[in-house]
Amino acid sequence: MKTYYVFVLVLTFFKIQVSYSQALNLKCQNPSNSDYCVIEGYNRDQLPPYPPLNVSFLFDVKEVAGVDDSSLSISTRLVFYVYWNDSRVIRLKEDDGRSIQLGLKNIDNFFLPDFYIYNLLDFKQSEFADPLKAILLTPEGKIWFYMEGIVTTGCTMDFSKYPYDSHRCKYIMGSTGFADSLMRFDSTFTFSESAQRPLQYTVKIEELTELEKLTIYASGNYSVAGFWVILERKIVSHLLQIIMPSAMFVVVSWISFLMPLNGGERAGLLVTLFLVLVSMFLTVVTTAPKASTLTAMEAWIVGCLIFVFFALIEYGALLKVMSSTKEKTEQVEGEAKIKRRRRR
């Protein structure tokens, strides 16, 4: 039994010596570090050797936090993980299934992929998370870090079909200075519709196509990674609040055709309906998102106004015809009376 323990101690000591000898052979900046080795002469401002550098993103889309129709922007709460290989940073520690932390708040000492968020308007860091406080080294030797927060980006939206509109907002990240021959991006995402907060839109996430993963500029082609956010407006509330009531008002205006002309009830009904529709139109104009032309909702209300307006015109025309007919009848009767008197 003693011989067995001695053998284990010797083997452990031998493995430690081998790891240190490896570090010495690799000419590490810190030979005493048995977890990982940073090659001497490491420069964080230089791209790792053997380009292109493959950078992988994992987007954990928590939810779409909000959509602002007036500013044409969308806010997404997400966590994104960034992975890449750097042959100048080598893991020495045995694979125990856990990542090695490359020093707390030591991220400024290592190379970071050059990327930015396209059409970025605002980034709010989560209060409980401290992004970029540390980078880690996976058992496979990949360097990674994560960031978390609410990202607000611009989105091209067309509201001409409001409230039947839908929008496609692209969220992409890419390099600012390295073409696709030097740095390439790929990504995957996770999203649970059940975790999405209630919005005026239904939300779906779609992958980018292969052509959309490349942006072309005068300076060259640049690789990007990201996803599409698909927004489809929920129509039920608009149906119940605007479309159905206005349609019912038009139908009620048709009932006025059955009312007698000589009473004031018909005029009062039509005028009341017309004023209510005008009020609804003003509400829609002030609350609906702006478009280059009339939105579908505004066109609908205008159509309802035209129906009621023509009902008023028809009522006025009938009153005019009845008044003219009555005057002619009275004139004829008056002339007949005069003739009868002359005969007498």
C-alpha angles and dihedrals in degrees: 000000000000089000089055094053091047089052092051092049092049092048092049091049090048092052091050090050091048092052092050092046088052090052090050092048090050091050095230124194089235110029092181091065107100095182102062142352128227108198117240113259091033111166118193091201093062126083113246113261125266101042145235094074110213112218119189125201126198109196114199101193106200096181146312099265096195148338120219110200094185096054094034093234139129127207118211126188107212147147118221126193121203122206130182141153123246113181090197091068111062128186113229100172117096118258107269095160093257134102122245117233110231094214128307112272087357098123095114090067094063136065114263125196112256106242141138138183116259117233091007114176102168142352120200115192117221110253095227094048127074105199120205092017090125143001125214140209118226124218087255090057098254121140116225145167135173139221130198134192147093112299118200115198135172120256131193107236132180114201098180089110095046123179089020091051129128129187139201114212118189120214110193138163125197147154123287097204113011120081121218090267088066104030130021129186132207130173148188128195142201125208134167116202089199090065093053115113118233112277137164085258136058109234130218131170124217134182124250117253120242091257091051091056090072128064121196123214134165089259093054146282118313128198119230137183132201144093145258123258109209115203122191117180118236108240103190098087092048091049092053098040104039118000101050097041093049091049090050090051090055091051090049089052088058089055087062088072087073094055122096117263098219093064128075096229093089094052092046092051095049095045091049092050091047093052092047091052091048089054091049091050092053089049092051092047093052097043103035119091115259120260135178089250137017111305120234090255093052091047089051093052091046089053091051090049090052092053093052092042091054089049087056091047090050090050091050092047092051091050089051092049092047091048092049091046091049092050092050091047092050091046092051092047091049092051090048091053091051091051092050090051092051091051090055 
